[in-house]
Every structure is written in C-alpha cells, then in structure tokens.
Amino acid sequence: MSTKIISICNHKGGVGKTTTVASLGASLARLGRSVLVVDLDAQSNLTSSLMVGEPERTTYEAMKERKSLPVVELPSVPGLFLSPASLDLAGVELEIASYMEREKILKDVLDEVAGDYDYILLDCPPSLGLLTLNALTASTDVLIPLTAEALPSRGLQRILDIVSMTQKRLNKELRLAGILITRYEKSNLTQTVEEALRGRYGSLVFETKIRKNVSLAEAPLAMRSILDYAPGSNGAKDYKSLAQEIEKKIVIR
C-alpha cells in the first residue's frame, strides 16, 4: 500500500493526541505494519514516553535545516520507529517564518523517508499554528481526537475549518480520516455529546471509542506502549480496535 501520513490534530490539550499516536502506532506495528511516529510538540511527551535518554538530533533540526528526519528504532515494539523532539522546537515557527514555502517544509522532509513506512503518524502541538499547518500539508489524512464533553466539541468546527482551508490552498489530497472519541465513560453528558457528534458527522466519527483508563496514563511513565504495559486493559483493547478500523477505513478506499 502507499504510505498513509496521518496528522493527529486538535488545538486543545488533554484530548489524547500523544496517547493516540503512541498507542495506535504500536497497535498498527503489531498488525505487521511499519510505522514511524513523529513528535512535533516541544513538550516532547511522545519522545519521553517511548525513548530512554536524550536524542542527538530531533525534528527541530530537521525542519530548521530542511534535511532528513532523525529516526530511532524502538526495539520494544518491532516495526515501530520514532522521530524525536526537544524543547528547541518551541522556537522553530519563528525561525522558519521567513522561509520560502514555509508550510511545505515538513512535507519536503517527509518525502525522503515516506516510502520506508506503511504509516507515519504526526503528533501535532496543541495549537493551530505553523507546525500544525506543516503537518496537515504533509498528510494524506487527519484524525481528530476529542473528549466527549461540551467545550471540546464546540472547538471542533475551528479544526475542521483549518482542514478545509488546507485542502483548498495547500493539500488537495488531504482527507478527514475521522473523529475519535477519547476518555470515554458512561454518563449522561458523554452520551449526549456522542449522540450529537454522530448525528452531525455520521460515519466520520469512529465506531471505536477510547475508554477512560488509568493504564493509558501510566504506560508513558514506564516508557512502554500500552500493549506491553497492560495488554489486557481497556486502553490496549480499544487502540487495537482502532488500528483495525483504521486499516479498513483508510487503506481500503
């Protein structure tokens, strides 16, 4: 199959972007896929949750120099690779602001390695700035994680507007893979929000929901994927289900 580059995107923090990148990446690797996860957030939570020690080179240098991404193999999950980040990434938007075609820097960098992987998952920062725009411009698909709460769901249209603008001006091939409900628990509020989302967006909302699960919060502290840390947990089961749904929804179309 051709490489699928998926931006995991939401300008609100705390919705499970990094958890989704790490856990979905590991789940797809377990299905026999070759997966690169790319940390584009200066907080570097994806990097610290999967990698021991400090990286020699990061996504910051790759974007600033417009050169190839650093790739670290993760032996704990065969088939899963990481392009790490560092705090330096916090200033990269200002540094590349004057570059020609600044929105396409990440695309140029990814083009060099895209053929080596079945999936590339981009962990976007909690903003809709230049880094996120670079990610959307480089992607084939965008996945929006969203907690089933009133305020986060109200911000969804803003993200969809950015996706639409990117499709029109920068990346006509970009597709909305879907909206993923995270931190799900049975309550009147979550069920009401879920019903509203499915009523408005239909099949764009993934059937899989990621249930609220303490193991998902603990796994990064142990620097292990949820599949290794707690393979029998709801978190592991849900992300394995999401990987299977991704395979059907994105690959076979």
Backbone hydrogen bonds in HBPLUS format (Angstrom, degrees):
<---DONOR---> <-ACCEPTOR-->    atom                        ^
c    i                          cat <-CA-CA->   ^        H-A-AA   ^      H-
h    n   atom  resd res      DA  || num        DHA   H-A  angle D-A-AA Bond
n    s   type  num  typ     dist DA aas  dist angle  dist       angle   num
A0004-LYS N   A0118-ASP O   2.94 MM 114  6.29 166.3  1.96 148.5 149.2     1
A0120-ILE N   A0004-LYS O   2.89 MM 116  6.29 153.3  1.96 153.2 154.7     2
A0140-THR N   A0005-ILE O   2.81 MM 135  5.15 152.6  1.88 134.2 143.1     3
A0141-ASP N   A0005-ILE O   3.07 MM 136  6.24 162.1  2.11 157.5 154.8     4
A0006-ILE N   A0120-ILE O   2.79 MM 114  6.21 153.3  1.86 161.2 170.3     5
A0122-LEU N   A0006-ILE O   2.85 MM 116  6.09 167.8  1.87 151.8 154.2     6
A0007-SER N   A0141-ASP O   2.99 MM 134  6.41 160.4  2.03 148.2 147.0     7
A0143-LEU N   A0007-SER O   2.77 MM 136  6.07 168.0  1.79 166.9 170.0     8
A0008-ILE N   A0122-LEU O   2.92 MM 114  5.87 170.9  1.93 160.7 160.4     9
A0124-CYS N   A0008-ILE O   3.38 MM 116  6.03 159.0  2.43 150.3 155.2    10
A0009-CYS N   A0143-LEU O   3.02 MM 134  6.31 154.5  2.09 156.3 164.3    11
A0020-THR N   A0016-GLY O   2.91 MM   4  5.83 150.7  2.00 138.2 146.2    12
A0021-VAL N   A0017-LYS O   2.94 MM   4  6.27 158.6  1.98 153.5 159.2    13
A0022-ALA N   A0018-THR O   2.98 MM   4  6.18 176.4  1.98 159.7 159.8    14
A0023-SER N   A0019-THR O   2.88 MM   4  5.85 165.0  1.90 147.9 153.0    15
A0024-LEU N   A0020-THR O   2.79 MM   4  5.46 156.9  1.84 140.6 148.5    16
A0025-GLY N   A0021-VAL O   2.93 MM   4  5.70 150.5  2.01 134.9 144.3    17
A0026-ALA N   A0022-ALA O   3.07 MM   4  6.21 158.9  2.12 140.5 145.7    18
A0027-SER N   A0023-SER O   2.98 MM   4  6.11 152.3  2.06 138.7 146.8    19
A0028-LEU N   A0024-LEU O   2.85 MM   4  6.06 157.8  1.90 153.3 158.2    20
A0029-ALA N   A0025-GLY O   2.99 MM   4  6.18 153.0  2.07 144.1 152.0    21
A0030-ARG N   A0026-ALA O   2.96 MM   4  6.20 146.2  2.07 141.5 150.6    22
A0031-LEU N   A0028-LEU O   3.04 MM   3  5.05 137.8  2.22  95.0 107.5    23
A0033-ARG N   A0028-LEU O   3.17 MM   5  5.67 157.2  2.22 147.4 143.8    24
A0032-GLY N   A0029-ALA O   2.91 MM   3  5.17 155.5  1.97 110.2 114.9    25
A0118-ASP N   A0034-SER O   2.81 MM  84  5.21 146.1  1.92 133.8 144.9    26
A0119-TYR N   A0034-SER O   3.16 MM  85  6.53 161.0  2.20 157.3 160.7    27
A0035-VAL N   A0079-GLY O   2.79 MM  44  6.07 173.9  1.80 175.1 176.3    28
A0081-PHE N   A0035-VAL O   2.79 MM  46  6.11 149.3  1.88 157.5 167.0    29
A0036-LEU N   A0119-TYR O   2.97 MM  83  6.37 160.1  2.01 150.4 155.8    30
A0121-LEU N   A0036-LEU O   2.85 MM  85  6.31 153.7  1.92 155.3 164.1    31
A0037-VAL N   A0081-PHE O   2.81 MM  44  6.20 164.9  1.83 155.7 157.3    32
A0083-SER N   A0037-VAL O   2.86 MM  46  6.24 155.4  1.92 160.9 163.2    33
A0038-VAL N   A0121-LEU O   2.82 MM  83  6.11 165.4  1.84 168.6 170.6    34
A0123-ASP N   A0038-VAL O   2.88 MM  85  5.99 175.8  1.89 169.4 170.9    35
A0039-ASP N   A0083-SER O   3.00 MM  44  6.11 177.4  2.00 169.6 169.1    36
A0040-LEU N   A0123-ASP O   3.10 MM  83  5.58 148.5  2.20 143.8 149.2    37
A0044-SER N   A0041-ASP O   2.87 MM   3  5.55 158.9  1.91 121.3 128.1    38
A0048-SER N   A0044-SER O   3.00 MM   4  6.25 170.1  2.01 158.3 160.1    39
A0049-SER N   A0045-ASN O   2.99 MM   4  5.98 136.5  2.19 138.0 148.8    40
A0050-LEU N   A0047-THR O   3.24 MM   3  5.48 149.9  2.33 104.3 112.7    41
A0051-MET N   A0047-THR O   2.86 MM   4  5.61 148.1  1.96 159.0 165.9    42
A0062-ALA N   A0058-THR O   3.28 MM   4  6.60 161.0  2.32 146.9 152.5    43
A0059-THR N   A0084-PRO O   2.85 MM  25  6.18 144.1  1.98 152.9 164.2    44
A0063-MET N   A0059-THR O   3.03 MM   4  6.14 158.5  2.08 146.2 150.1    45
A0064-LYS N   A0060-TYR O   2.93 MM   4  6.08 166.5  1.95 156.7 161.2    46
A0065-GLU N   A0061-GLU O   2.88 MM   4  5.78 161.4  1.92 146.9 152.0    47
A0066-ARG N   A0062-ALA O   2.89 MM   4  5.45 115.4  2.31 126.6 141.0    48
A0067-LYS N   A0062-ALA O   3.02 MM   5  4.94 140.3  2.19 132.0 142.2    49
A0072-VAL N   A0082-LEU O   2.71 MM  10  5.08 161.5  1.74 150.4 157.1    50
A0082-LEU N   A0072-VAL O   2.84 MM  10  5.08 166.1  1.86 149.0 153.6    51
A0074-LEU N   A0080-LEU O   3.21 MM   6  5.88 156.5  2.27 160.5 157.9    52
A0077-VAL N   A0074-LEU O   2.98 MM   3  5.78 158.0  2.03 124.9 130.7    53
A0080-LEU N   A0077-VAL O   2.99 MM   3  5.61 153.1  2.06 150.1 149.3    54
A0089-LEU N   A0086-SER O   3.06 MM   3  5.88 163.3  2.09 122.2 126.5    55
A0090-ALA N   A0087-LEU O   2.97 MM   3  5.80 168.5  1.99 124.9 128.4    56
A0091-GLY N   A0088-ASP O   3.15 MM   3  6.05 162.6  2.18 125.2 128.0    57
A0092-VAL N   A0089-LEU O   3.18 MM   3  5.17 162.3  2.22 105.6 111.1    58
A0095-GLU N   A0091-GLY O   3.28 MM   4  6.52 154.9  2.35 145.6 153.0    59
A0096-ILE N   A0092-VAL O   2.93 MM   4  6.09 146.3  2.04 153.6 159.9    60
A0099-TYR N   A0096-ILE O   2.99 MM   3  5.22 161.0  2.02 112.1 118.4    61
A0104-LYS N   A0101-GLU O   2.95 MM   3  5.59 161.1  1.99 120.1 126.3    62
A0108-ASP N   A0104-LYS O   3.02 MM   4  6.26 160.4  2.06 152.9 157.1    63
A0109-VAL N   A0105-ILE O   3.06 MM   4  6.35 155.8  2.12 148.7 155.6    64
A0110-LEU N   A0106-LEU O   2.79 MM   4  5.98 160.0  1.83 156.2 161.4    65
A0111-ASP N   A0107-LYS O   2.91 MM   4  5.99 146.6  2.02 147.4 155.9    66
A0113-VAL N   A0110-LEU O   2.95 MM   3  5.49 143.2  2.09 114.4 124.1    67
A0114-ALA N   A0110-LEU O   2.83 MM   4  5.66 139.0  2.00 163.2 176.2    68
A0116-ASP N   A0113-VAL O   2.89 MM   3  5.61 164.4  1.92 127.9 133.3    69
A0117-TYR N   A0114-ALA O   3.25 MM   3  5.92 174.1  2.25 123.2 124.9    70
A0127-SER N   A0125-PRO O   2.79 MM   2  5.55 140.1  1.95 104.2  92.5    71
A0133-LEU N   A0129-GLY O   2.98 MM   4  6.24 156.7  2.04 150.4 158.0    72
A0134-ASN N   A0130-LEU O   2.87 MM   4  6.05 148.8  1.97 141.9 150.0    73
A0135-ALA N   A0131-LEU O   2.96 MM   4  6.29 153.5  2.04 145.3 152.6    74
A0136-LEU N   A0132-THR O   2.93 MM   4  6.24 162.3  1.96 154.6 158.1    75
A0137-THR N   A0133-LEU O   2.96 MM   4  6.07 153.7  2.03 144.1 151.6    76
A0138-ALA N   A0134-ASN O   3.05 MM   4  6.21 139.1  2.22 142.1 152.3    77
A0138-ALA N   A0135-ALA O   3.16 MM   3  5.19 128.4  2.44  95.1 108.4    78
A0139-SER N   A0136-LEU O   3.33 MM   3  5.13 148.8  2.43  95.0 103.7    79
A0175-ARG N   A0140-THR O   2.93 MM  35  6.15 144.4  2.06 127.1 137.4    80
A0142-VAL N   A0175-ARG O   2.93 MM  33  6.42 131.3  2.17 154.6 167.9    81
A0177-ALA N   A0142-VAL O   2.89 MM  35  5.48 139.1  2.06 132.0 143.9    82
A0144-ILE N   A0178-GLY O   3.02 MM  34  6.42 167.2  2.04 159.3 162.9    83
A0180-LEU N   A0144-ILE O   2.80 MM  36  5.95 161.7  1.83 138.0 144.2    84
A0146-LEU N   A0180-LEU O   2.73 MM  34  5.89 151.6  1.80 170.9 166.8    85
A0182-THR N   A0146-LEU O   2.95 MM  36  5.76 155.6  2.01 127.2 133.8    86
A0149-GLU N   A0147-THR O   2.76 MM   2  5.53 137.2  1.94 106.8  93.2    87
A0153-SER N   A0149-GLU O   3.37 MM   4  6.36 159.2  2.42 147.4 153.3    88
A0154-ARG N   A0150-ALA O   3.23 MM   4  6.47 137.5  2.42 144.1 155.3    89
A0154-ARG N   A0151-LEU O   3.07 MM   3  5.22 131.3  2.31 101.9 115.0    90
A0155-GLY N   A0152-PRO O   3.11 MM   3  5.34 135.4  2.32 101.5 113.2    91
A0156-LEU N   A0153-SER O   3.25 MM   3  5.21 158.4  2.30  99.8 106.2    92
A0158-ARG N   A0155-GLY O   3.19 MM   3  5.54 130.2  2.46 104.9 116.7    93
A0159-ILE N   A0156-LEU O   3.10 MM   3  5.33 118.6  2.50 101.5 115.5    94
A0160-LEU N   A0156-LEU O   3.02 MM   4  6.35 163.7  2.05 154.9 159.8    95
A0161-ASP N   A0157-GLN O   2.87 MM   4  6.05 144.5  2.00 144.8 154.0    96
A0162-ILE N   A0158-ARG O   3.17 MM   4  6.48 152.9  2.25 143.5 149.6    97
A0163-VAL N   A0159-ILE O   2.95 MM   4  6.29 158.9  1.99 153.8 160.0    98
A0164-SER N   A0160-LEU O   2.92 MM   4  6.09 159.2  1.96 144.6 150.1    99
A0165-MET N   A0161-ASP O   2.90 MM   4  6.12 156.1  1.95 146.7 153.3   100
A0166-THR N   A0162-ILE O   2.89 MM   4  6.10 156.3  1.95 148.0 154.5   101
A0167-GLN N   A0163-VAL O   2.93 MM   4  6.20 154.5  2.00 148.5 155.6   102
A0168-LYS N   A0164-SER O   3.06 MM   4  6.31 153.3  2.14 146.3 152.8   103
A0169-ARG N   A0165-MET O   2.98 MM   4  6.09 159.3  2.03 152.0 157.1   104
A0170-LEU N   A0166-THR O   2.83 MM   4  5.05 153.2  1.90 134.9 143.3   105
A0171-ASN N   A0166-THR O   2.74 MM   5  5.74 156.1  1.79 155.4 153.9   106
A0174-LEU N   A0171-ASN O   3.21 MM   3  5.68 167.4  2.23 114.9 118.8   107
A0179-ILE N   A0204-LEU O   2.70 MM  25  6.02 150.1  1.78 146.0 154.0   108
A0206-PHE N   A0179-ILE O   2.94 MM  27  5.98 158.5  1.99 147.6 154.1   109
A0210-ILE N   A0181-ILE O   2.89 MM  29  6.23 173.3  1.90 162.9 163.0   110
A0184-TYR N   A0210-ILE O   2.86 MM  26  5.88 173.5  1.87 144.3 145.3   111
A0212-LYS N   A0184-TYR O   2.86 MM  28  5.19 165.0  1.88 136.5 134.5   112
A0191-GLN N   A0187-SER O   3.08 MM   4  6.14 164.6  2.10 151.6 156.4   113
A0192-THR N   A0188-ASN O   2.95 MM   4  6.00 149.6  2.04 141.1 149.6   114
A0193-VAL N   A0189-LEU O   2.91 MM   4  6.16 163.1  1.94 157.1 161.2   115
A0194-GLU N   A0190-THR O   2.85 MM   4  5.97 160.9  1.89 147.2 153.2   116
A0195-GLU N   A0191-GLN O   2.99 MM   4  6.08 162.1  2.02 142.1 147.0   117
A0196-ALA N   A0192-THR O   3.04 MM   4  6.24 153.0  2.11 142.6 150.1   118
A0197-LEU N   A0193-VAL O   2.90 MM   4  6.16 159.1  1.94 152.9 158.3   119
A0198-ARG N   A0194-GLU O   2.90 MM   4  6.14 169.9  1.91 159.3 161.6   120
A0199-GLY N   A0195-GLU O   2.83 MM   4  5.88 147.4  1.94 140.2 150.2   121
A0200-ARG N   A0196-ALA O   3.01 MM   4  6.17 145.0  2.14 142.8 150.9   122
A0201-TYR N   A0197-LEU O   2.77 MM   4  5.79 168.2  1.79 157.5 161.5   123
A0202-GLY N   A0198-ARG O   2.88 MM   4  4.59 137.6  2.06 118.3 125.0   124
A0204-LEU N   A0201-TYR O   3.06 MM   3  5.52 160.9  2.10 137.8 136.9   125
A0205-VAL N   A0202-GLY O   3.15 MM   3  6.11 171.0  2.16 125.6 128.3   126
A0216-LEU N   A0213-ASN O   3.08 MM   3  5.74 144.4  2.21 116.1 124.4   127
A0217-ALA N   A0214-VAL O   3.02 MM   3  5.32 133.8  2.24 104.2 116.3   128
A0218-GLU N   A0214-VAL O   3.07 MM   4  6.37 142.1  2.22 145.1 156.6   129
A0219-ALA N   A0215-SER O   2.94 MM   4  5.94 156.0  2.00 151.8 155.2   130
A0221-LEU N   A0218-GLU O   3.04 MM   3  5.45 126.6  2.33 110.4 124.0   131
A0222-ALA N   A0219-ALA O   3.04 MM   3  5.22 132.3  2.28 102.3 115.2   132
A0224-ARG N   A0219-ALA O   3.23 MM   5  5.52 172.1  2.24 143.0 145.3   133
A0223-MET N   A0220-PRO O   2.98 MM   3  4.69 152.9  2.05  96.3 104.6   134
A0228-ASP N   A0225-SER O   3.05 MM   3  5.42 138.2  2.23 106.7 117.5   135
A0229-TYR N   A0225-SER O   2.86 MM   4  6.07 166.8  1.88 159.1 163.7   136
A0230-ALA N   A0226-ILE O   3.00 MM   4  5.58 162.6  2.03 134.1 139.8   137
A0233-SER N   A0230-ALA O   2.99 MM   3  5.40 167.8  2.00 120.8 124.3   138
A0237-LYS N   A0233-SER O   3.08 MM   4  6.36 166.4  2.10 151.8 155.7   139
A0238-ASP N   A0234-ASN O   2.82 MM   4  5.94 159.5  1.86 151.7 157.2   140
A0239-TYR N   A0235-GLY O   3.07 MM   4  6.24 162.8  2.10 149.8 153.7   141
A0240-LYS N   A0236-ALA O   3.04 MM   4  6.16 151.3  2.12 146.5 154.4   142
A0241-SER N   A0237-LYS O   3.02 MM   4  6.21 150.6  2.11 141.6 149.9   143
A0242-LEU N   A0238-ASP O   2.87 MM   4  6.18 148.8  1.97 143.0 152.2   144
A0243-ALA N   A0239-TYR O   2.96 MM   4  6.13 157.8  2.01 142.7 147.9   145
A0244-GLN N   A0240-LYS O   3.17 MM   4  6.43 155.4  2.23 143.2 148.9   146
A0245-GLU N   A0241-SER O   2.99 MM   4  6.27 150.1  2.08 144.3 153.0   147
A0246-ILE N   A0242-LEU O   2.76 MM   4  6.02 156.2  1.82 156.0 162.8   148
A0247-GLU N   A0243-ALA O   3.00 MM   4  6.22 159.7  2.04 145.8 150.9   149
A0248-LYS N   A0244-GLN O   3.22 MM   4  6.49 152.3  2.30 140.8 147.0   150
A0249-LYS N   A0245-GLU O   2.78 MM   4  5.89 160.0  1.81 152.3 158.9   151
A0250-ILE N   A0246-ILE O   2.81 MM   4  5.53 170.3  1.82 151.7 155.0   152
